[in-house]
Amino acid sequence: MTVAPIGSVDDLVSRALAVHARTQEARLGSSAGLASAVGSAPTPVRTLIGVAGEPGGGKSTAAAAAVEGLTRVGVRAVVVPMDGFHLAGATLARLDRLDRKGAIDTFDADGYLALLERLRWRSGTVWAPEYVRGVEESIGGAVEVDPSVEVVVSEGNYLLAELAPWPEVRSAFDEVWFVDTPSGLRRRWLVDRHVRFGMTPEAAEAWAAGPDEANARLVRATRARADVVVDAGRLWPDA
């Protein structure tokens, strides 16, 4: 059955709540069964929701909206971006990949997968890295996910990609959404972001048309593998 695209923030939050309720029932049931077999108390589990989409398409905004909505109704949630797993600039230069930073092979995908596996269990605090724009590097231990956090929303370009190990990343989530953004709007947001963090307008346009667009084509091809599509044009009609 085809699921209608999400077109409002209220629907976005309702979807997140439904995923949380469904997955908690399923996972807590299996966790309780395992605990019973070994004679210990079940370990609480987190709900993991992924938000995929093209560069500059509003993934961060959608993830933040979901977390804010969950928090309003008393569900502890936090955003953990995939961008924290950018390889360092010096590493990209050594690998001759700096001129296409943001491509699928410029991330530590295995490290990201390992973090998602740690985030599943609410047995202790997990510290995640964060990518700092302007500095253009990742900072380790910047995002705190303590045991009270029930839902993690993680956004990134390649969550639905087929190149290994991304299918395992896809499987680590309870659900993955795809933020679908009109191309003109996405391009404007992307260029504005580049300029805001230090590029000249000319450099921003060139990067958006070059490396960003190459990455966008790859990401766009993964849309059909999402559980649901978020219609950014309807979600933010005045943007």
N, C-alpha and C positions, 0 to 999 in steps of 0.2 A: 504494500500500500504506500502511495506517495504521500509524504507529509507536506502540508502547505508551508511555504516560507514564513519565517517569523518576521513580523512587520511592525512590532511595537516593543518598547522596553518592558511593559507589563507582561507581554507574551514571552519575552526572553526570560524574565524571572520565573514565570510559571513553569516554563520548560525546565529550568535549572532545578526547581523544587521537585518536579515530577521525576527527574533523573535521580535526584538524591534519595527520594522516598523509595523508588524502585530498586536501586542498587543496594541501598542499605538493607532492605528486606532480604534480598538475595544473598549478599555477602555476609551479613551477620548470621544468617541461617547456616551457611556452610562453615563459618568460623566457629559457631557454637557447637556444631556437630564434631568438628575436629577437636575442640577443647574438651568435649565430653569424653571422646575416645582416649585422650591422654590424661584426663582427670584434672584439667586446669581451667581457669576462667578464660572466656573468649577475649581476644585482643580486638578493641574497636578498630574499625576501618574507616578510611576517608573515601568520599566520592571524588572522582577525578573527571573533570570535564575539559575537553580540548577545544580551542577556537582557532581554526585555520583560515587562511585567506591570503590574497596577494599583498605584496609590499605596499604599505600606505593605505590599505583598504579599510581601516577602522577596527582591526582585531583588538587592539589594546582598549579602545573605547567600549567595545561590546563586552569584553571580559570584565572591565571595571564596573559597567552597568549591572552585570549579573551579580557580581560580588556585593555591590552596594544594595541591590534589591534583596539578596539573601540575608544580609546583615540586618536590614530593616525589619525582617520578620523573625529575627532571633536565631538564624543559622550562621554559625561562625565560618567565614570563608575568606580566602586570600588569593591574590593573583600571583602566579609564579611564571614569569615569561621564559620562553625558550631562548630568547636572545642572550640570556646570561651565559650561554654556551658558545658564543662567538669565539673562535680562536684568536689569540692575541695578535696585534698588528705585526709584531716582530716575527711571529711564527708564520703568518700569511706572507710576509715579505720573503722569508726563507724558502717557502714552498712555491713562490711565484704566483700567489693568488690574491695579492693585496688589491689589484686593480679590478677584482670582481668580488670584493667582500660582500657577504650576504648570500652568495651562491650556496647550494646544498652541501658542497664539500668544504665549506669554510666554518662549519660548526662541529663541535664534539658531540656527535649524535649518540654514541655509546654512553658518554657521561650523562647526557640528558635522560636516556632510558634508565640508567641506574638510579638517577634521582627520582624519577616517577615511581620506580619500584619501592624505594625507601618511603616515599610520601604516602603510599597506600596504607601503611600501618600507623596508628596513632599511639605508638609506644614510647615516643620521646620527641624532643624538638629536632627538627630538620632545618638546616641553614642552606639556602639556595643562593646562587650567584645572580647578579643583576647587571645588565648592560647599561652603561652610563653614556648617553648621547652628549656630544660636546667633547667629552674625554675620549669617546670612541673605543672604550675598553670595558671588559667585564670586571666586576668587583666581587670577589668571593665572600660568602657568608653575609650577604646584604639583606636577604629576605628571610624573616623568621617565620617558621611554621610550627607552632607549638602544639602539644597534644589536644588542646581544646578545639583546634580548627577541624571542622567537619567536611568542608568542601574546598578543594583546590581547583581553580580555573587557570589553565595554562594556555597561552596563545603563542602561535608561531606559524611561519609560512609552510613548513613541510610536514605537518603532522599526518597528512594523508598520502605522502609520497610512497612509491613502490620500491625505491632503491634501499637495500639493506643498510641499517637496521630499522628503517622507518616503519615497516609493517608491524614490527614488535612494539614500537612507540604507539602506533594506532591501537594495538590490542591492549596496551596498558591503561587506556582511558575507558571509562564507562560509556561515554558518548563523545563524538567530535562534531562540532558545528563548522560550517563554512560561511564566512562573511562575504557576500556577493555584493560588489560595489560597482556602480556605473563607471566606465573607464575614465570619462572626463573628470568626474568628481575625485576618483582615486588619484589620478595624475596631479590634480591641483593640490590635494592634501599632501601628496608625497613631495612635491616641489617646495611647498610652504614649509614642510618639516625640515627639509635639507637646508633651506635658507635660514630658518630659525636656529639651527645648530651650526652655523658658520660658513656654509657654502655661498658663493656668489650666485645670483639668479641664473647666470649662464651655465655655471658648473652644475647647479641643481637640475636644470633642464637636461643637460647632457647625461648625467648619471641616471636620471629617471628614464630617459629614452634608451640607454644602453644596458648596463648591468641589471638595473631594477626591472626593466621590461623583459629581459631574458629570464629572470627568475619568476616573474609574473606568469609567463607562458607555461612554465613547468607547473606552477601552483594551480593555475586555472584548470589544467587537465586533470587535477585530482578532485574536483568539485563533486563528481558523481559518487565518490566514496564516503561522503559525509552522511551523518544520520539525519541532519536537518540543515537547511540553508537559512541564513539570516540576511534579510533584504535591507542592506544599508541605506538604499535610496528612500525606503519607506520609514526606516527607523529614525533617520535624521533628515527629514524633508527640507529643512531650512539651512542645511549645512552648505 
